[in-house]
Amino acid sequence: QVSVAESGGGSVQAGGSLRLSCRVSGYPYRAYGVAWFRQDPGNQREGIAAIDSDEDKFYATSVKGRFTISRDDVDHVVYLQMNSLKPEETGMYYCAADVFDYRLDPKYEWWGQGTQVTVSS
């Protein structure tokens, strides 16, 4: 059984940084796609960043140049480094994984419970 677990959320002032971690366990293969999504209450999940099995990276336009996604396949952890955070980026951040590379499309099969990020002005 595959499990996905996020960590690293918290509160930060505008302009600050946070690093989120996503641990994927229970999957026997090295290659899978992983992505980060953000969701505000009442809104759909928005794809923020993704890394595919070839380690190609994809970003939402709003975060390009500020966020960086990376993966450690030895420990099965995917990181999201978020710099210059903005108040409107407050929300629940979810990590998702799948054997297919869905990039920023929320079709992923396995999801974590989310980690809250709050950016104050």
C-alpha positions in Angstrom: 0.0 0.0 0.0 1.3 3.4 -1.0 1.3 6.2 1.5 2.1 9.9 1.0 2.9 12.2 3.9 3.7 15.9 3.9 5.5 17.9 6.4 7.1 21.3 6.8 4.2 23.6 6.7 3.9 26.5 9.1 3.5 30.3 9.4 5.8 32.8 7.8 5.7 36.5 7.0 5.4 37.7 3.5 8.8 37.4 1.7 9.8 34.5 3.9 10.6 30.9 2.9 9.5 27.4 3.8 10.5 24.0 2.6 7.9 21.3 2.4 8.7 17.6 2.3 6.7 14.7 0.8 7.6 11.2 1.7 6.2 8.5 -0.6 6.4 5.0 0.8 5.2 1.5 -0.1 5.8 1.9 -3.9 8.3 -0.7 -5.2 9.4 1.2 -8.3 11.8 4.1 -8.5 10.0 5.9 -11.2 6.8 7.9 -10.4 5.5 11.4 -10.8 5.0 13.6 -7.8 3.3 17.0 -7.6 2.4 19.7 -5.1 -1.1 21.3 -5.0 -2.5 24.1 -3.1 -6.2 24.4 -2.0 -8.1 27.2 -0.4 -11.5 26.6 1.2 -14.1 26.6 -1.5 -11.6 26.5 -4.3 -10.2 23.7 -6.4 -6.8 22.3 -5.9 -4.3 24.2 -8.0 -1.1 22.5 -9.3 2.0 24.3 -8.0 4.9 22.2 -9.0 5.6 18.7 -10.3 8.5 16.4 -11.0 8.2 13.5 -13.3 10.0 10.1 -13.5 12.6 11.7 -15.8 13.1 14.4 -13.3 11.6 17.0 -15.6 10.1 19.8 -13.6 6.9 21.8 -14.1 5.7 24.9 -12.3 2.6 27.1 -12.2 3.4 30.4 -13.8 2.8 32.3 -10.5 5.6 30.5 -8.7 8.3 30.2 -11.4 11.6 31.6 -10.2 10.5 31.4 -6.5 9.6 27.7 -5.9 11.9 24.7 -6.6 10.8 21.1 -6.6 13.4 18.4 -6.2 13.5 14.7 -5.3 15.7 12.3 -3.3 15.0 8.9 -4.7 17.1 7.1 -2.1 14.9 8.3 0.7 11.8 8.7 -1.5 11.3 12.3 -0.5 10.2 15.2 -2.7 10.9 18.7 -1.5 9.3 22.0 -2.4 11.4 25.0 -1.6 9.2 28.1 -1.4 10.9 31.5 -1.4 9.4 35.0 -1.4 6.1 33.8 -0.2 3.0 35.9 -0.7 -0.1 36.2 1.6 -2.3 34.9 -1.3 -0.3 31.6 -1.2 -1.8 30.7 2.1 -3.6 27.4 2.0 -3.4 23.7 2.4 -0.6 22.1 0.4 -1.0 18.6 -0.7 1.5 16.2 -2.2 0.4 13.6 -4.8 2.1 10.7 -6.5 1.3 8.2 -9.3 3.0 5.8 -11.6 2.0 8.1 -14.4 3.3 11.6 -14.9 0.3 13.9 -14.7 2.4 17.0 -14.2 0.1 19.7 -12.7 -3.2 17.8 -13.5 -4.8 16.5 -10.3 -5.4 13.0 -11.6 -2.8 11.5 -9.2 -4.0 8.4 -7.4 -2.1 8.8 -4.1 -2.6 11.9 -1.9 -1.3 13.0 1.4 -3.4 14.7 4.1 -1.9 18.1 3.5 0.1 20.6 5.4 -1.0 24.1 6.2 1.0 27.1 5.0 0.0 30.5 6.3 1.7 33.7 5.0 1.0 36.8 6.9 1.3 40.3 5.5 
